[in-house]
């Protein structure tokens, strides 16, 4: 029984020892083998590998993929015309030589990203100091990014190479600082309000002009209509007078009788009208006397 336990224990120890000696390097990583704190070997190809068990040898991994570094801060930079601008940028980079990277930069990707951020920001500051805001927004922007990449490569591949390659440098946004942006927005808003007020004033003036012209045309149309109406009325009165004259000329007695009836109608138009006349001596009631043969009343209400 003790022999079986010993065999099992020995096998477990052997498996544990074997597992500590085997390691797998992924195709997306570099494998770095350390022997007592010194770099013993750098494995660049993926697969199963062997090493001595700890603490004689240890292994760490470094990413070999294309990495992205985004601008972590929003500190303003000064342009050639002393304008404060804020830019957002990103850098695509990768580790090409793990040995140089570990010796000159650090043991992980975060350390390299921090140091690369400082170099890229200094390069951007130097290039933006030589350019205007117009250059940042025009086709010269491509030249600026190319110059920044060149300066960064000069640093990382200088006397102490970092063991990295900078593939691309890009600006994603270039804008004024918040205070200047708000001032620009206020000026734009004031300009838009001025234009709007000018358009409203112009519209109101045009409206008054159109209304005045419409009123003038209305008065002219009414005056012309009244003139035409009066002309037609005058022509009608003239034709009526001619017809009356022709009719009265044919029978003078009828004309006199008709005029008497019109006079009676005008005189007795209201109930409150009072006339005091002498019927026997007045010609006003001649039509009454001629028609009835009697004497007309002296008072008529």
C-alpha positions as CSV (number, residue, x, y, z in Angstrom):
1,X,0.0,0.0,0.0
2,X,2.8,2.4,0.9
3,X,4.6,1.4,-2.3
4,X,1.5,2.3,-4.4
5,X,1.2,5.7,-2.6
6,X,4.9,6.3,-3.3
7,X,4.5,5.5,-6.9
8,X,1.5,7.8,-7.2
9,X,3.3,10.6,-5.4
10,X,6.3,10.2,-7.6
11,X,4.2,10.3,-10.7
12,X,2.4,13.5,-9.5
13,X,5.7,15.2,-8.8
14,X,7.1,14.1,-12.2
15,X,4.0,15.5,-13.9
16,X,4.2,18.8,-12.0
17,X,7.9,19.0,-12.9
18,X,7.2,18.3,-16.5
19,X,4.4,20.8,-16.7
20,X,6.7,23.5,-15.3
21,X,9.3,22.7,-17.9
22,X,6.8,22.8,-20.9
23,X,5.3,26.0,-22.2
24,X,3.4,27.0,-25.3
25,X,4.2,30.2,-27.3
26,X,1.1,31.5,-29.1
27,X,1.4,32.8,-32.6
28,X,0.4,36.3,-31.3
29,X,3.2,36.4,-28.8
30,X,7.0,36.3,-28.2
31,X,8.2,34.0,-25.5
32,X,11.1,35.3,-23.4
33,X,13.0,32.7,-21.2
34,X,14.8,34.1,-18.2
35,X,17.6,32.3,-16.4
36,X,18.2,33.8,-12.9
37,X,17.0,37.2,-14.0
38,X,19.0,37.2,-17.3
39,X,17.4,36.8,-20.7
40,X,18.3,33.3,-21.9
41,X,16.4,33.0,-25.1
42,X,13.7,34.7,-27.1
43,X,11.3,32.5,-28.9
44,X,9.6,34.1,-32.0
45,X,7.9,31.0,-33.5
46,X,4.7,29.5,-32.1
47,X,4.8,26.0,-30.6
48,X,5.6,23.8,-27.7
49,X,9.0,24.5,-25.9
50,X,11.0,23.3,-23.0
51,X,12.9,25.1,-20.2
52,X,14.3,24.4,-16.8
53,X,11.9,24.4,-13.9
54,X,11.6,27.4,-11.7
55,X,13.5,29.0,-10.2
56,X,16.2,28.2,-12.7
57,X,14.3,29.4,-15.6
58,X,11.0,31.5,-16.1
59,X,9.1,32.6,-19.1
60,X,7.2,35.7,-19.9
61,X,5.2,36.8,-23.0
62,X,5.2,39.9,-25.1
63,X,2.5,40.8,-27.6
64,X,3.7,40.8,-31.2
65,X,0.5,42.1,-32.7
66,X,-0.1,45.5,-34.1
67,X,-0.9,47.8,-31.1
68,X,-2.9,51.0,-31.0
69,X,-1.9,54.0,-28.7
70,X,-4.6,56.7,-28.4
71,X,-3.9,60.1,-27.0
72,X,-4.6,59.9,-23.3
73,X,-4.8,63.6,-22.5
74,X,-6.4,66.8,-23.8
75,X,-3.6,69.3,-23.1
76,X,-3.6,72.2,-25.6
77,X,-0.8,73.0,-28.0
78,X,0.2,76.3,-29.5
79,X,0.3,76.9,-33.2
80,X,2.5,79.2,-35.2
81,X,0.0,82.1,-34.7
82,X,-0.1,81.3,-30.9
83,X,-3.6,79.7,-31.1
84,X,-4.3,77.1,-28.5
85,X,-5.6,73.9,-30.1
86,X,-6.5,70.4,-28.8
87,X,-5.8,67.4,-31.0
88,X,-6.8,63.7,-30.8
89,X,-4.4,61.3,-32.3
90,X,-3.5,57.6,-32.4
91,X,-0.4,55.6,-33.2
92,X,-0.2,52.1,-34.6
93,X,3.0,50.3,-33.4
94,X,4.4,46.8,-32.8
95,X,7.3,45.2,-31.0
96,X,9.8,43.9,-33.5
97,X,12.8,43.0,-31.3
98,X,11.8,41.7,-27.9
99,X,15.4,41.6,-26.6
100,X,16.0,45.3,-27.3
101,X,12.5,46.2,-26.1
102,X,13.0,44.5,-22.7
103,X,16.5,46.0,-22.2
104,X,15.7,49.6,-23.3
105,X,12.0,49.9,-22.5
106,X,10.4,47.5,-20.1
107,X,8.9,44.1,-19.6
108,X,5.4,44.7,-20.9
109,X,3.5,46.7,-23.5
110,X,2.1,49.3,-21.1
111,X,5.6,50.6,-20.3
112,X,6.4,51.0,-24.0
113,X,3.0,52.7,-24.6
114,X,3.7,55.2,-21.8
115,X,7.1,56.1,-23.1
116,X,5.9,56.2,-26.7
117,X,3.1,58.6,-25.7
118,X,5.6,61.1,-24.4
119,X,7.7,60.9,-27.6
120,X,4.7,61.3,-29.9
121,X,3.3,64.2,-27.9
122,X,6.6,66.0,-28.0
123,X,6.8,65.4,-31.8
124,X,3.3,66.8,-32.3
125,X,4.1,69.8,-30.2
126,X,7.2,70.6,-32.2
127,X,5.4,70.2,-35.6
128,X,2.3,72.1,-34.6
129,X,4.4,75.0,-33.3
130,X,5.7,75.4,-36.9
131,X,2.2,75.3,-38.5
132,X,-0.9,77.4,-38.5
133,X,-4.5,76.3,-37.8
134,X,-5.2,76.4,-41.5
135,X,-2.4,73.9,-42.1
136,X,-4.0,71.5,-39.6
137,X,-7.3,71.6,-41.5
138,X,-5.8,71.5,-45.1
139,X,-4.0,69.0,-47.2
140,X,-0.8,69.9,-45.2
141,X,-2.2,67.8,-42.4
142,X,-0.9,64.7,-44.1
143,X,2.6,66.1,-44.2
144,X,2.4,67.0,-40.5
145,X,1.5,63.4,-39.6
146,X,4.3,62.1,-41.8
147,X,6.8,64.4,-40.1
148,X,5.7,63.3,-36.7
149,X,6.1,59.7,-37.6
150,X,9.6,60.4,-38.9
151,X,10.6,62.2,-35.7
152,X,9.2,59.3,-33.5
153,X,11.1,56.7,-35.6
154,X,14.3,58.7,-35.2
155,X,13.9,58.5,-31.4
156,X,12.9,54.8,-31.1
157,X,15.5,53.7,-33.6
158,X,18.3,56.0,-32.3
159,X,21.4,55.2,-30.2
160,X,19.4,52.9,-27.9
161,X,16.8,51.2,-30.2
162,X,13.5,50.4,-28.5
163,X,12.9,47.3,-30.6
164,X,9.6,48.7,-31.9
165,X,8.3,49.9,-35.3
166,X,5.8,52.8,-35.7
167,X,3.5,51.9,-38.5
168,X,1.2,54.9,-38.7
169,X,0.5,58.2,-36.9
170,X,-3.0,59.8,-37.4
171,X,-4.8,62.9,-36.2
172,X,-8.5,62.2,-35.6
173,X,-9.6,65.6,-34.4
174,X,-8.1,69.1,-34.3
175,X,-10.1,71.8,-32.5
176,X,-9.7,75.0,-30.5
177,X,-9.7,74.8,-26.7
178,X,-13.1,74.9,-25.0
179,X,-13.0,78.6,-24.1
180,X,-12.1,79.6,-27.7
181,X,-14.7,77.2,-29.1
182,X,-17.4,78.7,-26.9
183,X,-16.3,82.2,-28.1
184,X,-16.4,81.1,-31.7
185,X,-19.9,79.6,-31.2
186,X,-21.1,82.8,-29.6
187,X,-19.8,84.8,-32.5
188,X,-21.4,82.4,-34.9
189,X,-24.7,82.7,-32.9
190,X,-24.5,86.5,-32.9
191,X,-23.8,86.5,-36.6
192,X,-26.7,84.2,-37.3
193,X,-29.0,86.3,-35.2
194,X,-27.9,89.5,-37.0
195,X,-28.6,87.8,-40.4
196,X,-32.0,86.6,-39.1
197,X,-32.9,90.1,-37.8
198,X,-31.8,91.6,-41.1
199,X,-34.0,89.1,-43.0
200,X,-36.9,89.8,-40.7
201,X,-36.5,93.6,-41.2
202,X,-36.2,93.1,-44.9
203,X,-39.3,90.9,-44.9
204,X,-41.3,93.4,-42.8
205,X,-40.3,96.3,-45.1
206,X,-41.3,94.2,-48.2
207,X,-44.6,93.3,-46.4
208,X,-45.3,97.0,-45.7
209,X,-44.5,97.8,-49.3
210,X,-46.8,95.1,-50.6
211,X,-49.6,96.1,-48.3
212,X,-49.2,99.8,-49.3
213,X,-49.3,98.8,-52.9
214,X,-52.4,96.7,-52.3
215,X,-54.1,99.5,-50.5
216,X,-53.2,101.9,-53.3
217,X,-54.6,99.5,-55.9
218,X,-57.7,99.0,-53.8
219,X,-58.3,102.8,-53.6
220,X,-57.7,103.2,-57.3
221,X,-60.1,100.3,-58.1
222,X,-62.8,101.8,-55.8
223,X,-62.3,105.3,-57.3
224,X,-62.5,103.9,-60.8
225,X,-65.6,101.9,-59.9
226,X,-67.2,104.9,-58.4
227,X,-66.4,107.0,-61.4
228,X,-67.8,104.4,-63.7
229,X,-70.9,104.0,-61.6
230,X,-71.5,107.7,-61.5
231,X,-71.0,107.9,-65.3
232,X,-73.4,105.1,-65.8
233,X,-75.9,106.6,-63.4
234,X,-75.6,110.0,-65.1
235,X,-76.1,108.4,-68.5
236,X,-79.2,106.6,-67.0
237,X,-80.6,109.8,-65.6
238,X,-80.0,111.5,-68.9
239,X,-81.8,108.8,-70.7
240,X,-84.6,108.8,-68.1
241,X,-85.0,112.6,-68.4
242,X,-85.1,112.3,-72.2
243,X,-87.8,109.6,-72.0
244,X,-89.7,111.8,-69.5
245,X,-89.4,114.8,-71.7
246,X,-90.6,112.9,-74.7
247,X,-93.5,111.5,-72.8
248,X,-94.5,114.8,-71.2
249,X,-94.2,116.6,-74.6
250,X,-96.8,114.3,-76.1
251,X,-99.4,115.0,-73.3
252,X,-98.8,118.2,-71.2
253,X,-101.8,117.6,-69.0
254,X,-100.5,114.2,-68.1
255,X,-97.1,115.7,-67.4
256,X,-98.7,118.2,-65.0
257,X,-100.7,115.5,-63.3
258,X,-97.7,113.3,-62.9
259,X,-95.6,116.1,-61.4
260,X,-98.5,116.9,-59.0
261,X,-98.6,113.2,-57.8
262,X,-94.8,113.3,-57.3
263,X,-95.2,116.4,-55.3
264,X,-97.9,114.9,-53.2
265,X,-95.8,111.8,-52.6
266,X,-92.9,113.9,-51.4
267,X,-95.0,116.1,-49.2
268,X,-97.0,113.4,-47.5
269,X,-94.0,111.1,-47.0
270,X,-94.2,111.0,-43.2
271,X,-97.1,110.9,-40.8
272,X,-95.8,113.9,-38.8
273,X,-95.8,116.2,-41.9
274,X,-98.2,119.1,-41.5
275,X,-99.2,121.6,-44.3
276,X,-101.3,124.6,-43.8
277,X,-102.7,125.8,-47.2
278,X,-105.8,127.4,-48.5
279,X,-107.2,124.8,-50.8
280,X,-109.5,127.2,-52.7
281,X,-106.8,129.6,-53.6
282,X,-103.8,127.3,-54.0
283,X,-102.7,125.5,-57.2
284,X,-101.1,122.7,-55.1
285,X,-104.4,120.8,-54.9
286,X,-105.5,121.5,-58.4
287,X,-105.2,117.8,-59.3
288,X,-107.5,117.0,-56.4
289,X,-110.1,119.6,-57.3
290,X,-110.0,118.6,-61.0
291,X,-110.5,114.9,-60.2
292,X,-113.2,115.2,-57.5
293,X,-115.0,118.5,-58.3
294,X,-115.2,119.2,-54.6
295,X,-113.2,121.2,-52.2
296,X,-110.0,119.7,-50.8
297,X,-109.5,119.7,-47.0
298,X,-107.6,122.6,-45.5
299,X,-105.4,120.4,-43.3
300,X,-103.8,117.0,-44.1
301,X,-101.8,114.8,-41.8
